[in-house]
Amino acid sequence: MSWTVDDSGNAVGSGGEVKHGGAVGAEKKGNAIWMDEQVGEGVHCWTFEISGGNGMWIGVGTEDNFGSGYKLKGLLYGGPGNLSDGGALVSGHWGPKYGQGDKIGMRLEVSGGHTTLAFSKNGSGLGVAFDISGWKGGPLRPVVSLDSPDHCIMISSMQDCGLQAMSSAEGPAPGIAGSWQLDGKDVWQLSIEQSGAGQWRVSATVANNLGCSVTEENGVFSAGPVMSTMMMPPPELQPLETSVTQLLSGITNIARDGEKLIITAGDRSEKFSVASGSTPATKDQVRWMNN
């Protein structure tokens, strides 16, 4: 059992540990695939201990679809908490971001043409990330994709804890962090991640990805400039994107009201419910499975 790394030189494997090779710049992605006997039909489970960095990607892929950079195709969870097929976004804000000190559990079940891939974080189930029917490709193996010099992961096998243990808990976790969905007609999602004491990263996606840093001091919240990707939104989304940008830039308070999240920006107040982002992705959403 060992890691096989790609030919980029950006991933280094030793026993169960794989880490980034230390390169910086545009071509810095390093990929690795775990080679052991746990493949094919049945249930296979692993634990990934994140010993360095955050924003890496963990999942499964086949030997035929393994390679350097974006040649790696698979079923992946990582980055800011998204799902990816290796080359494209599959689902945004599916789960929480993870990083140094976290333990990510992964449960793969293959039965005929049906495959499920579920994750947990620090013992708490996140749910089924991928629910694939009608695909019969090569054996799926653990893969990781690293793109920062501080990325380091240790893999180990774990006993099957059952799919129920990987199911996400009912209701939102305490606090304001998480993925939230606006109540009302114009539905859009908001992600809040704590970046330090009294510091938060608040982001949303309409046509563009929008985000700002928010600080809290003595119960008073204030937002920094809203950064945005620079695509021209379609005409029907322009008013909504303007409204979301104004809300983020004007944040004066973020608070919980039971299971709801309330964001206040001056005289404006918006109510959010926990987002249904843990819905599994299906085969139709994974491009390389449909080629």
ZAKOL-794457 format. One line per 4 residues: number of its first residue (from 1); their letters; for each residue x, y, z of N, C-alpha, C. Coordinates in steps of 0.05 Angstrom, whole numbers, always signed. Example, Ala and Ser with C-alpha at 12.3 -4.5 7.8 and 13.67 -1.06 7.14 Angstrom:
residues 2
1	AS	+264,-114,+156,+246,-90,+156,+264,-66,+156; +257,-45,+142,+273,-21,+143,+258,+1,+157
end
This chain:
residues 291
1	MSWT	+17,-24,+0,+0,+0,+0,+18,+25,+0; +13,+42,-19,+30,+67,-21,+16,+86,-40; +26,+111,-38,+17,+131,-57,+34,+130,-83; +20,+132,-105,+33,+137,-131,+28,+166,-138
5	VDDS	+50,+180,-142,+47,+209,-148,+49,+214,-178; +39,+237,-186,+41,+244,-215,+70,+251,-222; +74,+259,-247,+101,+264,-257,+108,+294,-256; +92,+310,-241,+98,+339,-239,+120,+346,-220
9	GNAV	+126,+328,-201,+145,+334,-180,+133,+350,-157; +107,+356,-159,+93,+372,-139,+80,+356,-117; +82,+330,-118,+72,+313,-96,+93,+293,-88; +96,+289,-62,+116,+271,-52,+103,+251,-32
13	GSGG	+105,+225,-37,+92,+205,-20,+113,+190,-4; +106,+183,+21,+123,+166,+38,+104,+151,+57; +102,+125,+52,+83,+109,+68,+55,+119,+64; +40,+125,+85,+13,+135,+83,+12,+165,+80
17	EVKH	+35,+179,+81,+35,+208,+80,+41,+217,+51; +26,+238,+43,+32,+251,+18,+31,+281,+23; +51,+295,+12,+53,+324,+17,+61,+338,-9; +56,+364,-9,+63,+380,-33,+94,+382,-35
21	GGAV	+103,+384,-60,+132,+384,-64,+145,+411,-59; +129,+432,-54,+140,+458,-47,+142,+478,-69; +133,+470,-94,+134,+489,-116,+114,+512,-113; +120,+535,-124,+102,+557,-124,+98,+566,-153
25	GAEK	+77,+581,-158,+71,+591,-185,+47,+577,-196; +42,+583,-222,+17,+574,-235,+16,+543,-237; +37,+530,-243,+37,+501,-247,+47,+487,-222; +31,+489,-201,+40,+478,-175,+23,+456,-164
29	KGNA	+3,+446,-180,-14,+425,-170,+0,+399,-170; -3,+384,-148,+8,+357,-146,-13,+337,-139; -15,+315,-154,-36,+295,-149,-23,+268,-141; -39,+252,-126,-30,+226,-118,-54,+207,-116
33	IWMD	-49,+181,-122,-70,+161,-121,-60,+138,-102; -77,+129,-84,-70,+109,-64,-75,+81,-76; -54,+65,-75,-54,+38,-87,-55,+17,-65; -78,+4,-62,-81,-19,-44,-102,-38,-54
37	EQVG	-108,-59,-38,-126,-79,-48,-155,-72,-45; -161,-49,-32,-189,-41,-27,-201,-28,-52; -208,-44,-71,-220,-34,-96,-242,-53,-105; -258,-42,-123,-279,-59,-134,-304,-60,-117
41	EGVH	-320,-81,-121,-345,-84,-107,-342,-84,-77; -363,-73,-64,-363,-74,-34,-361,-46,-23; -355,-45,+4,-353,-21,+19,-323,-17,+27; -313,+7,+22,-285,+13,+28,-284,+40,+42
45	CWTF	-269,+42,+65,-269,+66,+81,-241,+74,+88; -236,+100,+88,-210,+111,+95,-213,+136,+112; -192,+143,+127,-190,+168,+142,-167,+184,+131; -171,+210,+127,-150,+228,+118,-145,+248,+141
49	EISG	-121,+247,+152,-113,+267,+173,-99,+290,+159; -110,+313,+162,-98,+337,+149,-77,+349,+168; -52,+344,+162,-31,+354,+180,-18,+380,+171; -27,+390,+148,-17,+416,+140,-34,+429,+118
53	GNGM	-40,+455,+121,-54,+470,+100,-84,+466,+101; -97,+479,+81,-126,+476,+77,-132,+481,+48; -155,+473,+39,-163,+478,+11,-155,+457,-8; -144,+434,+1,-137,+412,-16,-162,+397,-24
57	WIGV	-159,+377,-42,-182,+361,-51,-177,+331,-45; -198,+318,-37,-197,+289,-30,-221,+276,-44; -216,+251,-53,-238,+236,-65,-228,+210,-77; -241,+202,-99,-233,+177,-112,-231,+182,-142
61	GTED	-215,+165,-155,-212,+165,-184,-201,+139,-193; -199,+136,-219,-189,+111,-231,-160,+116,-240; -145,+94,-243,-118,+96,-254,-118,+108,-282; -138,+101,-298,-139,+111,-326,-143,+141,-326
65	NFGS	-156,+152,-306,-161,+181,-306,-143,+196,-286; -120,+184,-280,-101,+197,-262,-79,+209,-278; -70,+233,-269,-48,+246,-283,-41,+272,-268; -24,+288,-280,-16,+313,-268,-36,+335,-274
69	GYKL	-35,+356,-258,-52,+379,-263,-82,+371,-265; -94,+382,-285,-123,+377,-290,-128,+352,-306; -107,+336,-311,-111,+310,-323,-125,+291,-303; -122,+297,-277,-136,+281,-257,-166,+286,-259
73	KGLL	-181,+264,-263,-210,+265,-263,-220,+247,-241; -240,+255,-226,-249,+238,-204,-275,+249,-192; -281,+240,-168,-303,+250,-152,-290,+262,-127; -290,+289,-125,-273,+303,-106,-289,+322,-88
77	YGGP	-280,+324,-63,-291,+344,-44,-268,+360,-33; -271,+386,-33,-249,+403,-21,-252,+432,-29; -228,+446,-30,-229,+474,-35,-244,+489,-13; -263,+505,-21,-279,+519,+0,-303,+503,+10
81	GNLS	-304,+477,+3,-326,+460,+11,-342,+451,-13; -330,+452,-36,-345,+445,-61,-340,+416,-69; -356,+407,-89,-352,+382,-102,-342,+388,-130; -323,+371,-140,-311,+375,-166,-308,+348,-180
85	DGGA	-306,+349,-207,-299,+325,-222,-270,+324,-230; -254,+343,-219,-226,+345,-226,-220,+367,-246; -240,+372,-263,-236,+393,-283,-257,+415,-282; -278,+411,-267,-300,+431,-266,-315,+428,-239
89	LVSG	-327,+450,-231,-344,+450,-208,-369,+433,-213; -375,+416,-193,-399,+400,-194,-421,+412,-177; -414,+420,-152,-433,+432,-134,-418,+450,-114; -428,+475,-112,-415,+494,-94,-427,+493,-66
93	HWGP	-411,+498,-46,-420,+499,-18,-433,+473,-9; -423,+450,-18,-435,+425,-10,-430,+419,+19; -407,+425,+29,-400,+419,+57,-381,+440,+68; -371,+436,+92,-353,+455,+104,-325,+453,+93
97	KYGQ	-310,+475,+94,-282,+475,+88,-267,+459,+109; -245,+446,+102,-229,+432,+122,-200,+439,+119; -185,+433,+140,-156,+440,+139,-141,+428,+162; -118,+439,+167,-99,+428,+187,-114,+421,+213
101	GDKI	-109,+396,+223,-121,+387,+248,-147,+372,+244; -159,+373,+220,-184,+359,+215,-179,+330,+206; -198,+313,+211,-198,+285,+202,-223,+282,+184; -218,+275,+159,-239,+270,+140,-243,+240,+135
105	GMRL	-267,+231,+141,-273,+203,+135,-286,+201,+107; -280,+179,+93,-291,+175,+67,-300,+146,+64; -325,+143,+56,-337,+116,+52,-346,+113,+24; -334,+93,+10,-341,+86,-18,-356,+60,-18
109	EVSG	-379,+60,-31,-394,+35,-34,-400,+30,-64; -392,+7,-74,-396,+0,-102,-413,-26,-103; -435,-24,-117,-452,-47,-120,-464,-48,-148; -452,-65,-165,-460,-65,-193,-455,-38,-206
113	GHTT	-475,-27,-218,-473,-1,-231,-480,+23,-213; -481,+18,-186,-488,+39,-167,-464,+45,-149; -456,+70,-147,-434,+78,-130,-442,+102,-113; -436,+100,-87,-440,+124,-70,-413,+130,-56
117	LAFS	-409,+157,-52,-385,+166,-38,-394,+186,-17; -389,+180,+8,-397,+197,+30,-374,+206,+47; -377,+228,+61,-355,+240,+77,-365,+247,+105; -345,+248,+123,-350,+259,+150,-327,+277,+157
121	KNGS	-331,+295,+176,-310,+313,+185,-309,+311,+216; -286,+302,+225,-281,+300,+254,-303,+284,+268; -312,+263,+255,-331,+245,+266,-360,+252,+261; -366,+275,+250,-393,+283,+244,-399,+279,+214
125	GLGV	-420,+264,+209,-427,+258,+181,-434,+283,+165; -425,+283,+140,-432,+305,+122,-452,+297,+101; -456,+270,+98,-475,+260,+78,-462,+248,+54; -479,+239,+36,-469,+227,+10,-464,+250,-9
129	AFDI	-439,+251,-19,-431,+272,-37,-437,+265,-66; -433,+240,-73,-438,+230,-100,-455,+205,-99; -476,+204,-115,-494,+181,-117,-496,+175,-147; -479,+156,-156,-475,+151,-185,-489,+125,-193
133	SGWK	-506,+127,-212,-519,+103,-223,-513,+101,-253; -509,+76,-262,-505,+72,-291,-477,+76,-301; -457,+75,-283,-429,+78,-292,-414,+53,-283; -399,+41,-302,-384,+17,-296,-355,+19,-307
137	GGPL	-341,+39,-297,-314,+43,-305,-294,+27,-288; -269,+34,-288,-249,+20,-274,-252,+23,-244; -236,+8,-228,-238,+9,-199,-231,+37,-189; -246,+47,-170,-242,+73,-158,-223,+71,-134
141	RPVV	-203,+89,-133,-184,+89,-112,-182,+117,-100; -173,+120,-75,-170,+146,-63,-150,+163,-79; -156,+188,-83,-138,+207,-96,-139,+233,-80; -117,+248,-82,-115,+275,-70,-103,+294,-90
145	SLDS	-110,+319,-88,-98,+340,-105,-90,+363,-87; -64,+369,-88,-51,+389,-70,-41,+412,-87; -44,+436,-77,-34,+459,-93,-20,+481,-77; -13,+474,-52,+1,+493,-35,+24,+480,-21
149	PDHC	+47,+493,-17,+70,+481,-5,+65,+470,+23; +44,+480,+37,+39,+470,+64,+20,+446,+65; +10,+437,+43,-9,+415,+42,+4,+388,+50; -8,+374,+69,+3,+348,+78,-20,+332,+89
153	IMIS	-22,+306,+80,-44,+289,+87,-33,+261,+94; -45,+248,+114,-39,+221,+121,-64,+204,+118; -62,+182,+102,-85,+165,+98,-83,+139,+114; -105,+129,+123,-106,+103,+136,-133,+90,+131
157	SMQD	-134,+64,+131,-159,+49,+128,-176,+51,+154; -202,+50,+151,-219,+49,+175,-241,+29,+170; -252,+19,+192,-274,+0,+190,-299,+14,+180; -316,-1,+167,-342,+11,+158,-359,+17,+182
161	CGLQ	-366,+43,+184,-383,+52,+206,-413,+53,+198; -418,+45,+173,-446,+45,+163,-453,+72,+150; -469,+72,+130,-476,+96,+116,-491,+116,+134; -506,+105,+153,-522,+123,+171,-503,+141,+187
165	AMSS	-480,+131,+195,-461,+147,+211,-449,+169,+194; -450,+167,+167,-439,+188,+150,-461,+208,+142; -485,+204,+151,-507,+222,+144,-504,+248,+159; -512,+270,+146,-509,+296,+159,-530,+299,+181
169	AEGP	-523,+314,+201,-540,+318,+224,-564,+336,+216; -586,+332,+230,-610,+349,+225,-605,+377,+235; -612,+397,+219,-610,+425,+228,-582,+436,+227; -579,+462,+229,-553,+475,+227,-537,+472,+253
173	APGI	-511,+472,+250,-493,+472,+274,-495,+499,+288; -486,+501,+313,-487,+527,+327,-469,+547,+313; -475,+572,+317,-458,+594,+307,-468,+603,+279; -453,+622,+268,-461,+634,+243,-447,+622,+219
177	AGSW	-426,+606,+223,-411,+594,+201,-428,+573,+188; -424,+569,+162,-438,+548,+147,-448,+558,+121; -465,+542,+108,-477,+549,+82,-506,+554,+87; -515,+577,+77,-542,+587,+82,-556,+594,+57
181	QLDG	-583,+593,+57,-599,+598,+33,-620,+619,+40; -622,+640,+24,-641,+662,+29,-670,+652,+29; -685,+659,+49,-714,+654,+48,-728,+674,+29; -747,+664,+14,-762,+682,-3,-760,+675,-32
185	KDVW	-767,+694,-49,-770,+688,-78,-743,+686,-92; -725,+704,-87,-699,+704,-100,-679,+687,-84; -679,+661,-90,-663,+643,-74,-633,+644,-83; -616,+649,-64,-587,+647,-69,-573,+638,-44
189	QLSI	-549,+628,-47,-535,+617,-24,-512,+634,-14; -507,+633,+12,-487,+648,+25,-469,+629,+41; -443,+634,+40,-424,+617,+56,-409,+635,+75; -407,+627,+100,-393,+642,+121,-372,+623,+133
193	EQSG	-347,+632,+132,-325,+616,+144,-310,+634,+163; -304,+624,+187,-289,+639,+206,-259,+637,+199; -246,+660,+196,-218,+661,+189,-200,+669,+212; -211,+676,+234,-196,+683,+258,-214,+693,+280
197	AGQW	-203,+702,+302,-220,+713,+324,-233,+738,+315; -260,+738,+314,-275,+761,+305,-272,+767,+276; -263,+747,+260,-259,+752,+231,-273,+730,+215; -287,+738,+194,-303,+720,+178,-299,+726,+148
201	RVSA	-302,+705,+132,-303,+707,+103,-331,+701,+94; -344,+721,+82,-372,+718,+73,-372,+718,+43; -384,+698,+30,-384,+696,+1,-411,+687,-9; -416,+694,-34,-442,+687,-46,-437,+684,-76
205	TVAN	-454,+670,-90,-452,+667,-119,-479,+673,-131; -479,+692,-150,-502,+697,-166,-494,+690,-195; -487,+710,-211,-473,+704,-236,-443,+703,-231; -433,+722,-214,-405,+723,-206,-402,+712,-178
209	NLGC	-378,+705,-171,-371,+699,-143,-365,+725,-129; -379,+729,-107,-376,+754,-91,-366,+747,-64; -349,+763,-52,-339,+757,-25,-327,+781,-12; -328,+781,+14,-315,+803,+30,-307,+792,+57
213	SVTE	-289,+806,+69,-281,+800,+97,-298,+817,+116; -307,+804,+137,-323,+817,+157,-310,+814,+184; -309,+836,+199,-297,+835,+226,-319,+843,+246; -315,+832,+270,-334,+837,+292,-318,+846,+317
217	ENGV	-326,+868,+328,-313,+879,+352,-334,+891,+370; -335,+880,+395,-355,+889,+414,-383,+887,+403; -389,+866,+388,-416,+862,+378,-423,+877,+353; -404,+893,+343,-409,+909,+319,-394,+896,+295
221	FSAG	-409,+891,+273,-398,+878,+249,-392,+900,+229; -371,+897,+214,-365,+915,+192,-352,+899,+169; -359,+906,+144,-350,+892,+121,-329,+907,+105; -310,+893,+95,-290,+905,+77,-301,+906,+49
225	PVMS	-285,+915,+29,-294,+916,+2,-303,+889,-9; -324,+889,-25,-333,+865,-38,-317,+860,-63; -304,+837,-64,-289,+828,-88,-307,+811,-105; -303,+813,-131,-321,+798,-150,-305,+789,-174
229	TMMM	-312,+765,-184,-303,+758,-211,-317,+777,-230; -306,+780,-253,-313,+802,-270,-329,+794,-295; -346,+774,-293,-363,+766,-315,-387,+785,-317; -396,+790,-341,-421,+806,-344,-445,+788,-338
233	PPPE	-460,+795,-317,-483,+778,-312,-505,+780,-333; -520,+759,-338,-543,+762,-356,-563,+783,-346; -577,+796,-363,-595,+818,-355,-614,+811,-332; -624,+786,-333,-644,+779,-312,-632,+776,-284
237	LQPL	-605,+773,-283,-591,+769,-257,-578,+795,-247; -577,+816,-264,-563,+840,-256,-575,+853,-231; -602,+856,-229,-613,+868,-204,-607,+852,-179; -609,+825,-181,-603,+808,-158,-574,+811,-150
241	ETSV	-556,+811,-169,-528,+812,-162,-521,+839,-149; -533,+861,-159,-530,+887,-147,-540,+887,-118; -563,+874,-114,-575,+873,-87,-558,+857,-68; -547,+834,-77,-529,+818,-60,-504,+833,-53
245	TQLL	-492,+847,-73,-468,+863,-68,-473,+884,-47; -496,+898,-49,-503,+919,-30,-506,+907,-2; -518,+884,+0,-522,+871,+26,-495,+865,+39; -477,+852,+23,-451,+844,+34,-435,+869,+43
249	SGIT	-434,+889,+26,-418,+912,+31,-428,+929,+55; -454,+926,+61,-466,+942,+83,-471,+927,+109; -459,+903,+112,-464,+887,+135,-458,+902,+161; -478,+902,+179,-474,+914,+206,-479,+894,+228
253	NIAR	-491,+871,+221,-495,+851,+242,-501,+824,+229; -491,+802,+241,-497,+775,+233,-504,+760,+259; -527,+748,+260,-536,+735,+284,-554,+711,+278; -555,+693,+297,-573,+670,+296,-599,+676,+310
257	DGEK	-621,+667,+298,-647,+668,+311,-659,+640,+309; -653,+623,+329,-660,+595,+328,-645,+582,+305; -658,+569,+287,-645,+555,+264,-641,+574,+241; -649,+599,+243,-647,+619,+222,-622,+636,+226
261	LIIT	-612,+647,+204,-590,+666,+205,-601,+693,+196; -595,+714,+210,-604,+741,+204,-580,+758,+197; -581,+770,+173,-560,+789,+165,-572,+816,+163; -560,+835,+177,-570,+863,+176,-550,+881,+163
265	AGDR	-560,+898,+146,-544,+919,+133,-559,+945,+135; -553,+960,+156,-567,+985,+161,-597,+979,+167; -615,+990,+151,-643,+986,+155,-653,+960,+142; -636,+947,+127,-644,+922,+113,-637,+898,+129
269	SEKF	-655,+879,+129,-651,+853,+144,-660,+830,+126; -644,+810,+124,-650,+786,+108,-648,+761,+125; -666,+742,+120,-667,+717,+136,-659,+694,+119; -642,+676,+130,-632,+653,+115,-637,+627,+131
273	SVAS	-641,+606,+116,-643,+579,+127,-618,+563,+119; -612,+542,+134,-589,+525,+127,-593,+515,+98; -572,+517,+82,-574,+509,+54,-575,+479,+51; -590,+471,+30,-592,+442,+24,-569,+434,+6
277	GSTP	-545,+443,+13,-522,+438,-4,-511,+410,-3; -520,+394,+16,-510,+367,+19,-524,+347,+0; -541,+357,-18,-554,+339,-38,-532,+326,-55; -534,+299,-58,-513,+285,-73,-512,+294,-103
281	ATKD	-489,+294,-114,-486,+298,-143,-490,+272,-157; -501,+273,-181,-507,+249,-197,-488,+247,-221; -490,+225,-235,-473,+219,-258,-476,+241,-279; -499,+252,-283,-503,+273,-304,-487,+298,-298
285	QVRW	-479,+302,-273,-464,+326,-266,-434,+322,-268; -425,+297,-273,-396,+291,-273,-388,+287,-303; -375,+306,-314,-371,+307,-343,-355,+283,-353; -334,+275,-339,-317,+253,-350,-332,+226,-349
289	MNN	-353,+224,-334,-368,+199,-334,-388,+197,-357; -391,+219,-372,-410,+220,-393,-397,+223,-421; -371,+222,-421,-356,+224,-447,-356,+197,-462
end
